[in-house]
Amino acid sequence: MADRTVAYAQGRITDTKFEAAPGIEPVWMQWLANIAAINTSPDDLRRVDQLTR
């Protein structure tokens, strides 16, 4: 699910497709990375963070 959110943040998944089958809510990604529940790059976390703004 985290990979799907990252793909959406990178523009590889459209809004419509993400709404139909979402990944993890962007606000949870950093927290999950902090506790090592997911593994994603700092660059991808920045992209996902931009979704919340």
The first five atom37 places (N, CA, C, CB, O) and aatype in JSON, in Angstrom:
{
  "aatype": [12, 0, 3, 1, 16, 19, 0, 18, 0, 5, 7, 1, 9, 16, 3, 16, 11, 13, 6, 0, 0, 14, 7, 9, 6, 14, 19, 17, 12, 5, 17, 10, 0, 2, 9, 0, 0, 9, 2, 16, 15, 14, 3, 3, 10, 1, 1, 19, 3, 5, 10, 16, 1],
  "atom_mask": [
    [1, 1, 1, 1, 1],
    [1, 1, 1, 1, 1],
    [1, 1, 1, 1, 1],
    [1, 1, 1, 1, 1],
    [1, 1, 1, 1, 1],
    [1, 1, 1, 1, 1],
    [1, 1, 1, 1, 1],
    [1, 1, 1, 1, 1],
    [1, 1, 1, 1, 1],
    [1, 1, 1, 1, 1],
    [1, 1, 1, 0, 1],
    [1, 1, 1, 1, 1],
    [1, 1, 1, 1, 1],
    [1, 1, 1, 1, 1],
    [1, 1, 1, 1, 1],
    [1, 1, 1, 1, 1],
    [1, 1, 1, 1, 1],
    [1, 1, 1, 1, 1],
    [1, 1, 1, 1, 1],
    [1, 1, 1, 1, 1],
    [1, 1, 1, 1, 1],
    [1, 1, 1, 1, 1],
    [1, 1, 1, 0, 1],
    [1, 1, 1, 1, 1],
    [1, 1, 1, 1, 1],
    [1, 1, 1, 1, 1],
    [1, 1, 1, 1, 1],
    [1, 1, 1, 1, 1],
    [1, 1, 1, 1, 1],
    [1, 1, 1, 1, 1],
    [1, 1, 1, 1, 1],
    [1, 1, 1, 1, 1],
    [1, 1, 1, 1, 1],
    [1, 1, 1, 1, 1],
    [1, 1, 1, 1, 1],
    [1, 1, 1, 1, 1],
    [1, 1, 1, 1, 1],
    [1, 1, 1, 1, 1],
    [1, 1, 1, 1, 1],
    [1, 1, 1, 1, 1],
    [1, 1, 1, 1, 1],
    [1, 1, 1, 1, 1],
    [1, 1, 1, 1, 1],
    [1, 1, 1, 1, 1],
    [1, 1, 1, 1, 1],
    [1, 1, 1, 1, 1],
    [1, 1, 1, 1, 1],
    [1, 1, 1, 1, 1],
    [1, 1, 1, 1, 1],
    [1, 1, 1, 1, 1],
    [1, 1, 1, 1, 1],
    [1, 1, 1, 1, 1],
    [1, 1, 1, 1, 1]
  ],
  "atom_positions": [
    [[0.81, -1.19, 0.0], [0.0, 0.0, 0.0], [0.86, 1.26, 0.0], [-0.92, -0.01, 1.18], [0.49, 2.26, -0.62]],
    [[1.98, 1.21, 0.68], [2.88, 2.37, 0.67], [3.41, 2.61, -0.73], [4.04, 2.15, 1.67], [3.54, 3.76, -1.16]],
    [[3.72, 1.55, -1.43], [4.22, 1.69, -2.8], [3.18, 2.36, -3.7], [4.61, 0.31, -3.38], [3.53, 3.15, -4.58]],
    [[1.91, 2.06, -3.48], [0.84, 2.68, -4.27], [0.78, 4.19, -3.96], [-0.52, 2.01, -3.97], [0.59, 4.99, -4.88]],
    [[0.92, 4.56, -2.72], [0.91, 5.98, -2.36], [2.1, 6.69, -2.99], [0.92, 6.15, -0.82], [1.95, 7.81, -3.49]],
    [[3.26, 6.07, -2.96], [4.44, 6.66, -3.58], [4.23, 6.8, -5.09], [5.71, 5.81, -3.29], [4.56, 7.84, -5.67]],
    [[3.68, 5.78, -5.72], [3.42, 5.85, -7.16], [2.46, 6.99, -7.48], [2.84, 4.52, -7.67], [2.64, 7.68, -8.49]],
    [[1.47, 7.2, -6.65], [0.53, 8.31, -6.83], [1.26, 9.64, -6.67], [-0.63, 8.21, -5.82], [1.05, 10.56, -7.47]],
    [[2.1, 9.76, -5.67], [2.86, 11.0, -5.45], [3.81, 11.28, -6.61], [3.64, 10.91, -4.14], [4.1, 12.44, -6.9]],
    [[4.3, 10.23, -7.25], [5.2, 10.38, -8.39], [4.45, 10.65, -9.69], [6.06, 9.13, -8.55], [5.07, 10.91, -10.72]],
    [[3.13, 10.59, -9.65], [2.32, 10.84, -10.84], [2.13, 9.64, -11.73], [0.0, 0.0, 0.0], [1.69, 9.77, -12.87]],
    [[2.46, 8.45, -11.22], [2.3, 7.23, -12.02], [0.91, 6.63, -11.9], [3.33, 6.21, -11.6], [0.58, 5.7, -12.63]],
    [[0.09, 7.15, -10.99], [-1.3, 6.71, -10.81], [-2.18, 7.96, -10.83], [-1.49, 5.88, -9.46], [-1.87, 8.96, -10.18]],
    [[-3.28, 7.9, -11.58], [-4.17, 9.04, -11.68], [-5.0, 9.21, -10.4], [-5.1, 8.89, -12.88], [-5.11, 8.3, -9.59]],
    [[-5.57, 10.4, -10.25], [-6.45, 10.67, -9.11], [-7.59, 9.67, -9.06], [-7.0, 12.11, -9.19], [-7.91, 9.14, -8.0]],
    [[-8.21, 9.42, -10.2], [-9.35, 8.51, -10.27], [-8.98, 7.11, -9.83], [-9.92, 8.47, -11.69], [-9.7, 6.48, -9.06]],
    [[-7.85, 6.61, -10.31], [-7.42, 5.26, -9.94], [-7.04, 5.18, -8.46], [-6.23, 4.82, -10.81], [-7.3, 4.18, -7.8]],
    [[-6.42, 6.25, -7.95], [-6.04, 6.25, -6.54], [-7.27, 6.31, -5.64], [-5.1, 7.43, -6.23], [-7.31, 5.66, -4.59]],
    [[-8.27, 7.07, -6.04], [-9.51, 7.14, -5.27], [-10.24, 5.8, -5.26], [-10.43, 8.23, -5.83], [-10.85, 5.43, -4.26]],
    [[-10.18, 5.08, -6.39], [-10.85, 3.78, -6.48], [-10.14, 2.71, -5.66], [-10.92, 3.34, -7.94], [-10.78, 1.83, -5.09]],
    [[-8.82, 2.78, -5.6], [-8.03, 1.8, -4.85], [-6.86, 2.53, -4.2], [-7.52, 0.62, -5.78], [-5.74, 2.48, -4.7]],
    [[-7.12, 3.22, -3.08], [-6.07, 4.02, -2.46], [-4.99, 3.19, -1.78], [-6.67, 4.96, -1.45], [-5.15, 2.0, -1.53]],
    [[-3.9, 3.86, -1.5], [-2.83, 3.26, -0.71], [-2.97, 3.73, 0.73], [0.0, 0.0, 0.0], [-4.07, 3.86, 1.25]],
    [[-1.84, 3.98, 1.35], [-1.82, 4.5, 2.72], [-2.08, 6.0, 2.66], [-0.46, 4.19, 3.44], [-1.58, 6.68, 1.76]],
    [[-2.83, 6.51, 3.59], [-3.05, 7.95, 3.66], [-1.69, 8.64, 3.78], [-3.98, 8.33, 4.87], [-0.85, 8.24, 4.59]],
    [[-1.46, 9.68, 2.97], [-0.17, 10.36, 3.0], [0.26, 10.82, 4.39], [-0.21, 11.55, 2.1], [1.46, 10.81, 4.69]],
    [[-0.66, 11.21, 5.25], [-0.28, 11.69, 6.58], [0.33, 10.6, 7.45], [-1.5, 12.27, 7.29], [0.99, 10.91, 8.44]],
    [[0.15, 9.35, 7.11], [0.7, 8.23, 7.89], [2.07, 7.77, 7.41], [-0.26, 7.06, 7.85], [2.77, 7.06, 8.13]],
    [[2.46, 8.15, 6.21], [3.68, 7.61, 5.62], [4.93, 7.9, 6.45], [3.87, 8.16, 4.23], [5.72, 6.99, 6.71]],
    [[5.13, 9.15, 6.87], [6.33, 9.48, 7.65], [6.35, 8.72, 8.97], [6.41, 10.99, 7.91], [7.39, 8.19, 9.37]],
    [[5.22, 8.66, 9.63], [5.13, 7.96, 10.91], [5.49, 6.48, 10.73], [3.71, 8.11, 11.51], [6.25, 5.92, 11.52]],
    [[4.95, 5.85, 9.71], [5.25, 4.44, 9.46], [6.72, 4.23, 9.1], [4.36, 3.9, 8.34], [7.31, 3.22, 9.47]],
    [[7.3, 5.18, 8.38], [8.73, 5.1, 8.07], [9.57, 5.26, 9.34], [9.12, 6.18, 7.03], [10.59, 4.59, 9.51]],
    [[9.14, 6.16, 10.22], [9.88, 6.39, 11.47], [9.94, 5.15, 12.35], [9.25, 7.53, 12.25], [10.94, 4.92, 13.02]],
    [[8.89, 4.36, 12.36], [8.9, 3.14, 13.19], [9.34, 1.91, 12.39], [7.5, 2.9, 13.78], [9.23, 0.78, 12.86]],
    [[9.84, 2.14, 11.18], [10.37, 1.09, 10.3], [9.3, 0.07, 9.89], [11.5, 0.37, 10.98], [9.61, -1.1, 9.65]],
    [[8.06, 0.51, 9.81], [6.98, -0.36, 9.34], [6.95, -0.39, 7.81], [5.62, 0.1, 9.89], [6.45, -1.34, 7.22]],
    [[7.49, 0.65, 7.18], [7.65, 0.7, 5.73], [9.06, 1.18, 5.43], [6.58, 1.63, 5.07], [9.71, 1.8, 6.27]],
    [[9.52, 0.89, 4.24], [10.84, 1.3, 3.8], [10.68, 2.09, 2.51], [11.8, 0.08, 3.62], [10.33, 1.53, 1.47]],
    [[10.94, 3.38, 2.57], [10.86, 4.22, 1.39], [11.92, 5.32, 1.5], [9.43, 4.84, 1.23], [12.38, 5.65, 2.59]],
    [[12.29, 5.86, 0.38], [13.38, 6.84, 0.37], [12.91, 8.19, 0.91], [13.93, 7.01, -1.05], [11.72, 8.52, 0.86]],
    [[13.85, 8.96, 1.43], [13.51, 10.32, 1.88], [12.9, 11.17, 0.76], [14.75, 11.02, 2.44], [12.0, 11.98, 1.01]],
    [[13.38, 10.99, -0.46], [12.84, 11.74, -1.6], [11.37, 11.38, -1.83], [13.67, 11.45, -2.87], [10.55, 12.26, -2.08]],
    [[11.05, 10.1, -1.75], [9.66, 9.68, -1.92], [8.79, 10.17, -0.77], [9.57, 8.15, -2.02], [7.62, 10.52, -0.99]],
    [[9.33, 10.21, 0.43], [8.56, 10.74, 1.56], [8.26, 12.23, 1.35], [9.33, 10.54, 2.87], [7.18, 12.7, 1.71]],
    [[9.21, 12.97, 0.78], [8.97, 14.38, 0.48], [7.86, 14.53, -0.55], [10.25, 15.05, -0.01], [7.0, 15.41, -0.43]],
    [[7.89, 13.69, -1.57], [6.83, 13.74, -2.6], [5.47, 13.45, -1.98], [7.12, 12.73, -3.74], [4.49, 14.14, -2.26]],
    [[5.41, 12.43, -1.14], [4.14, 12.08, -0.5], [3.69, 13.22, 0.41], [4.28, 10.76, 0.31], [2.5, 13.54, 0.46]],
    [[4.62, 13.84, 1.12], [4.27, 14.95, 1.99], [3.63, 16.1, 1.21], [5.51, 15.45, 2.72], [2.76, 16.79, 1.73]],
    [[4.05, 16.3, -0.01], [3.48, 17.36, -0.85], [2.0, 17.11, -1.15], [4.26, 17.48, -2.16], [1.26, 18.06, -1.46]],
    [[1.55, 15.87, -1.08], [0.14, 15.56, -1.31], [-0.76, 16.14, -0.22], [-0.06, 14.05, -1.38], [-1.94, 16.38, -0.46]],
    [[-0.2, 16.37, 0.94], [-1.01, 16.87, 2.06], [-1.11, 18.39, 2.07], [-0.42, 16.39, 3.37], [-1.79, 18.96, 2.92]],
    [[-0.46, 19.03, 1.14], [-0.45, 20.5, 1.11], [-1.3, 21.05, 0.01], [0.95, 21.03, 0.95], [-1.4, 22.26, -0.15]]
  ]
}
